[in-house]
Amino acid sequence: MNYPYVEGDTDSVEVQHFIDYACKTHACIDFSWILTQKGAVDRLVSRNGDVLAVALSFDLPIAGAREISDTTRAVRELIASVARNYEGLEFAMVGSITQMDAFREASRRETYKLIGLAVSIMLLALIWLYRQWRTPAFLLLIGIFGALAGVASLGLAGVSMNTSTTAVPVIAMLLVIATSMHVFNTFHSTQRSASAFLDMQYALRHNAPPIVLTVATTCAAMASLNYADAPPLAQLGNATSAGLVMGTGALFLISPLIAGYLPVRTPRDVTRVPVQMSIQRGVSAPLMLIVVATAFAAGLTKIEVDEDFIDYFSKDYEFRRGAEFAARHMAGPKAINLDIDSRRDGGVETVEFADFNERLTNWLRSRARIANVTSLSDSVATLEQALMVPVRTDESIAQLLLVYELSLGEGQDLREIVSVDRASARTTAVLHRTSSRDLMKLDADIQTWFAENAPSGYSIVVTGINIPVAYMAIENIRSVIAAVGLTVVAVAIALGVYFASPTIALLALLSITVPVLMGFGLWGWIYGDIGLAAAIVLAITMGIVVDDAIHLIYHYRRSLRGGKSPTEACFESLRQTGSAITQTSIALSLGFSVLAFSGFHVNEVLGLCTAAVFISAWLFDFFFLPNLLRSLVHTAPNTRHGDNPNLPIETGYRNL
């Protein structure tokens, strides 16, 4: 183990690694000394001495993915070669380098696994819903085209696949398929003319306004991810939007060309009972839904935004296994650095700084979440003891640090813990297993203690890879929630303007917010904690949730313009859109549930929580929105006669 062992007298000092001192011969001497060193226990040696560690430091360029991969591979090969010679020993590798490599490995592994599962499950679900294979095959091809377009947009932007963008192919494919299903449901349900080409043109024209509105609102929701502080989230949103737009374009261009090859078969009716319950039960259905929605939404009080990035990875990943091994025997893989600046050259070579650093070190060691602390004050105290310094003075500290640095081996110096101008020094704390909130609280406690105890003019920066990771989920969720909130209001206003009705704007707002609150509430009752995935769920679900509502509202008003009563229009809109809404809800819930099989926790939460929101949206659209429309919207402004659903297909096609 590479812990410094200091030997000295009043005239000289020698610094060497403890392992070199203890094992000068093949028969190593007693290791009990190392167990008395506070800077080593729980960092380089376990408390009972059965586990030893070697700490490695690397100087790697920023975003050096290749260097990270090469370094991890080299260390892994070194461990394998040592393990061959010592078969009775167990080895584990953990640290920030292996953490970054685990993210790289997850992006590669999850992409292939998730796409295959999503394609298989979606194909089976669509074949069951459409009762034939040609339409599902074409839907799947359009979805795959959208997925490839989304991934291609990342390539054109020069963005490499990462753990966030691995979900782009799955999400883009599902969104494109959901948009397309409304068209094909209309096509298979209508088929009133002698030409399949005209039937498909009618289906496209019939659904074009709500589809355009849906794609626009979904892209707006995805654009809100650009307000996140994490660039991968913005990349996810932009790539998914690109895939959705390209896939929808392919739907309008290619569908008429293949219409003649599709069989004449009505899709499976999965909405007869829900439609009857919604219309015939009148007030009881929405009242029942209010009770259910309130119960679900109450789970929001159980949600706590918190996460531990170690839990991001399943136990299939070497990093997770190594982190748990380290946590069991010593400390966890997380560490923070405290950079203390005296604001003057040579400030660390003073009694004031040494005494303050010693008090800070002792306070840190008293914290429950901290396993080990290494600081300059430990080195100064060790040198004073080795050289038998009687009194601590500014001059003695400066001389001790100079002697210590000159005694270090080749390639070693004090720059890891002391700045070149001797104005600042670094104290490192290794932590037990901690969550993001634990780290944020520890950071706040350190800042408070420092403000109350530091000498005048001193400053501190708490840093390390784990600090930004701890704040990342909270900050991203806050920024995305604000952006999504503005987008929701803007979408509701836009729909109100499009439909020329402030009531529609209010209903659109409810159709977005209620299912999302229900879905997150259900998550709160079942799991409680949620993290970075919440920001993605908000952006993804908004577009799809409003999609179903737009189709329902559009066809309800269209039926009113055709001369139907509110109750008849309500029934007609559910008859025309209910099957597609139910089928998309089934397909999307199954498709996003695929993400639950991911070994990356963010994807897992994303899939399950999104599926919960989609199910909640289906309940709202079937049992609440139709009755609100029937109660609040009784008329629709007159528009072009092509909107009349009673016109022949040819006339409607030419005038829509």
DAFENSUL-V79596 format. One record per residue. N is the residue number from 1. PHI is phi in radians with two decimals (* if undefined). Layout:
# DAFENSUL-V79596
n: <N/N>
phi: <PHI/PHI>
This chain:
# DAFENSUL-V79596
n: <1/2/3/4/5/6/7/8/9/10/11/12/13/14/15/16/17/18/19/20/21/22/23/24/25/26/27/28/29/30/31/32/33/34/35/36/37/38/39/40/41/42/43/44/45/46/47/48/49/50/51/52/53/54/55/56/57/58/59/60/61/62/63/64/65/66/67/68/69/70/71/72/73/74/75/76/77/78/79/80/81/82/83/84/85/86/87/88/89/90/91/92/93/94/95/96/97/98/99/100/101/102/103/104/105/106/107/108/109/110/111/112/113/114/115/116/117/118/119/120/121/122/123/124/125/126/127/128/129/130/131/132/133/134/135/136/137/138/139/140/141/142/143/144/145/146/147/148/149/150/151/152/153/154/155/156/157/158/159/160/161/162/163/164/165/166/167/168/169/170/171/172/173/174/175/176/177/178/179/180/181/182/183/184/185/186/187/188/189/190/191/192/193/194/195/196/197/198/199/200/201/202/203/204/205/206/207/208/209/210/211/212/213/214/215/216/217/218/219/220/221/222/223/224/225/226/227/228/229/230/231/232/233/234/235/236/237/238/239/240/241/242/243/244/245/246/247/248/249/250/251/252/253/254/255/256/257/258/259/260/261/262/263/264/265/266/267/268/269/270/271/272/273/274/275/276/277/278/279/280/281/282/283/284/285/286/287/288/289/290/291/292/293/294/295/296/297/298/299/300/301/302/303/304/305/306/307/308/309/310/311/312/313/314/315/316/317/318/319/320/321/322/323/324/325/326/327/328/329/330/331/332/333/334/335/336/337/338/339/340/341/342/343/344/345/346/347/348/349/350/351/352/353/354/355/356/357/358/359/360/361/362/363/364/365/366/367/368/369/370/371/372/373/374/375/376/377/378/379/380/381/382/383/384/385/386/387/388/389/390/391/392/393/394/395/396/397/398/399/400/401/402/403/404/405/406/407/408/409/410/411/412/413/414/415/416/417/418/419/420/421/422/423/424/425/426/427/428/429/430/431/432/433/434/435/436/437/438/439/440/441/442/443/444/445/446/447/448/449/450/451/452/453/454/455/456/457/458/459/460/461/462/463/464/465/466/467/468/469/470/471/472/473/474/475/476/477/478/479/480/481/482/483/484/485/486/487/488/489/490/491/492/493/494/495/496/497/498/499/500/501/502/503/504/505/506/507/508/509/510/511/512/513/514/515/516/517/518/519/520/521/522/523/524/525/526/527/528/529/530/531/532/533/534/535/536/537/538/539/540/541/542/543/544/545/546/547/548/549/550/551/552/553/554/555/556/557/558/559/560/561/562/563/564/565/566/567/568/569/570/571/572/573/574/575/576/577/578/579/580/581/582/583/584/585/586/587/588/589/590/591/592/593/594/595/596/597/598/599/600/601/602/603/604/605/606/607/608/609/610/611/612/613/614/615/616/617/618/619/620/621/622/623/624/625/626/627/628/629/630/631/632/633/634/635/636/637/638/639/640/641/642/643/644/645/646/647/648/649/650/651/652/653/654/655/656>
phi: <*/-1.70/-1.74/-1.21/-1.94/-1.91/-2.09/-2.96/-2.44/-1.20/-1.96/-2.60/-2.53/-2.27/-2.04/-2.57/-1.14/-1.03/-1.12/-1.24/-1.22/-1.30/-2.12/-1.13/-2.08/-1.13/-1.63/-1.24/-1.41/-1.06/-1.61/-1.09/-1.05/-1.12/-1.29/-1.65/-1.62/-1.08/-1.31/-1.86/-1.14/1.25/-2.10/-2.01/-2.63/-1.30/-1.12/-1.73/1.37/-1.57/-2.28/-2.03/-2.29/-2.09/-1.62/-2.01/-2.03/-2.21/-1.90/-1.97/-1.18/-1.10/1.03/-1.47/-1.07/-1.16/-1.13/-1.09/-1.12/-1.13/-1.11/-1.08/-1.11/-1.13/-1.16/-1.09/-1.17/-1.09/-1.07/-1.11/-1.19/-1.21/-1.10/-1.14/-1.54/-2.28/-1.18/-1.45/-1.72/-1.86/-2.05/-2.47/-2.17/-2.64/2.57/-1.17/-1.16/-1.18/-1.11/-1.12/-1.20/-1.13/-1.09/-1.13/-1.12/-1.11/-1.09/-1.34/-1.18/-1.21/-1.02/-1.18/-1.18/-1.23/-1.09/-1.07/-1.14/-1.09/-1.09/-1.11/-1.18/-1.11/-1.10/-1.12/-1.13/-1.20/-1.09/-1.15/-1.23/-1.64/1.06/-2.91/-1.83/-1.22/-1.08/-1.01/-1.10/-1.19/-1.01/-1.14/-1.12/-1.11/-1.09/-1.14/-1.06/-1.08/-1.11/-1.13/-1.12/-1.11/-1.15/-1.09/-1.12/-1.13/-1.10/-1.12/-1.47/1.28/-1.78/-1.42/-1.13/-2.33/-1.13/-1.40/-1.32/-1.09/-1.44/-0.99/-1.02/-1.16/-1.15/-1.07/-1.07/-1.15/-1.16/-1.14/-1.11/-1.07/-1.14/-1.26/-1.10/-1.09/-1.13/-1.26/-1.16/-1.11/-1.04/-1.27/-1.41/-1.57/0.70/-1.73/-1.71/-1.47/-2.11/-1.13/-1.06/-1.15/-1.05/-1.20/-1.06/-1.10/-1.07/-1.17/-1.15/-1.06/-1.81/-1.01/-1.02/-1.14/-1.16/-1.08/-1.08/-1.12/-1.08/-1.11/-1.20/-1.13/-1.12/-1.11/-1.14/-1.12/-1.12/-1.12/-1.18/-1.19/-1.46/-1.25/-1.35/-1.63/-0.95/-1.01/-1.20/-1.11/-1.10/-1.05/-1.12/-1.18/-1.17/-1.12/-1.07/-1.07/-1.11/-1.16/-1.12/-1.16/-1.13/-1.16/-1.06/-1.11/-1.02/-1.25/-1.43/-1.69/-0.93/-1.07/-1.28/-1.84/-1.00/-1.18/-1.62/-1.57/-1.25/-1.54/-2.61/-1.28/-1.07/-1.05/-1.49/-1.99/-2.17/-1.04/-1.16/-1.02/-1.12/-1.10/-1.12/-1.17/-1.46/-1.37/-1.39/1.07/-1.34/-1.12/-1.11/-1.12/-1.11/-1.09/-1.16/-1.05/-1.10/-1.11/-1.09/-1.13/-1.12/-1.12/-1.11/-1.06/-1.16/-1.05/-1.20/-1.54/-1.37/-2.22/-1.37/-2.81/-2.86/-2.15/-1.12/-1.12/-1.28/-1.01/-1.91/-1.32/-1.29/-1.26/-1.62/-1.05/-1.06/-1.10/-1.13/-1.15/-1.12/-1.23/-1.10/-1.11/-1.16/-1.21/-1.81/-2.38/-2.09/-1.28/-1.39/-1.56/-2.56/-2.23/-1.98/-1.95/-1.63/-1.80/-1.98/-1.45/1.21/-2.65/-1.04/1.30/-1.12/-1.30/-1.65/-2.13/-1.11/-1.02/-1.18/-1.09/-1.16/-1.15/-1.09/-1.19/-1.13/-1.10/-1.08/-1.14/-1.15/-1.08/-1.17/-1.49/-1.40/-1.14/-1.44/-1.77/-1.64/-2.69/-2.33/-2.10/-2.61/-1.13/-1.09/-1.12/-1.12/-1.10/-1.12/-1.12/-1.15/-1.08/-1.24/-1.17/-1.66/0.94/-1.34/-1.30/-2.33/-1.42/-2.32/-1.06/-1.16/-1.16/-1.13/-1.08/-1.19/-1.08/-1.15/-1.15/-1.09/-1.09/-1.17/-1.19/-1.55/-1.24/-1.24/-1.08/1.47/-1.87/-2.74/-1.64/-1.16/-1.22/-2.14/-2.31/-1.24/-1.07/-1.48/1.02/-1.61/-2.39/-2.45/-1.98/-1.98/-1.98/-2.04/-1.66/-1.87/-1.26/-1.04/-2.34/-1.69/-1.08/-1.14/-1.05/-1.14/-1.13/-1.16/-1.08/-1.03/-1.12/-1.11/-1.10/-1.09/-1.15/-1.08/-1.11/-1.08/-1.50/-2.11/-1.27/-1.06/-1.06/1.63/-1.33/-2.37/-2.43/-2.23/-1.65/-2.41/2.03/-1.06/-1.37/-1.20/-1.10/-1.10/-1.12/-1.44/-1.05/-1.06/-1.09/-1.15/-1.14/-1.11/-1.06/-1.18/-1.24/-1.05/-1.08/-1.17/-1.13/-1.04/-1.11/-1.13/-1.05/-1.10/-1.11/-1.12/-1.06/-1.13/-1.08/-1.17/-1.09/-1.21/-1.07/-1.54/0.96/-2.69/-1.14/-1.10/-1.09/-1.05/-1.14/-1.13/-1.10/-1.09/-1.14/-1.15/-1.55/-1.31/-1.09/-1.07/-1.13/-1.11/-1.11/-1.10/-1.21/-1.13/-1.07/-1.07/-1.08/-1.15/-1.49/-1.99/1.73/-1.34/-2.58/-2.33/-1.04/-1.09/-1.04/-1.10/-1.25/-1.03/-1.02/-1.23/-1.21/-1.26/-1.03/-1.13/-1.26/-1.07/-1.28/-0.99/-1.09/-1.12/-1.08/-1.06/-1.15/-1.12/-1.06/-1.30/-1.11/-1.18/-1.13/-1.19/-1.06/-1.19/-1.44/1.69/-1.49/-1.31/-0.96/-1.16/-1.13/-1.13/-1.10/-1.11/-1.14/-1.14/-1.19/-1.13/-1.36/-1.93/-1.03/-1.10/-1.14/-1.08/-1.15/-1.13/-1.15/-1.11/-1.12/-1.12/-1.20/-1.09/-1.15/-1.11/-1.27/-1.12/-0.99/-1.11/-1.14/-1.50/-1.24/-1.45/-1.86/-1.07/-1.06/-1.13/-1.08/-1.11/-0.99/-1.14/-1.19/-1.21/-1.13/-1.06/-1.11/-1.16/-1.11/-1.12/-1.10/-1.13/-1.10/-1.06/-1.13/-1.17/-1.56/-1.94/-2.16/-1.06/-1.02/-1.25/-1.15/-1.07/-1.12/-1.48/-1.89/-2.05/-1.89/-2.35/-2.42/-1.11/-1.22/-2.28/-1.07/-1.17/-1.18/-1.39/-1.28/-1.24/-1.53/-1.26/-1.04/-1.03/-1.07/-1.19/-1.07/-1.11/-1.30/-1.93/-1.18>
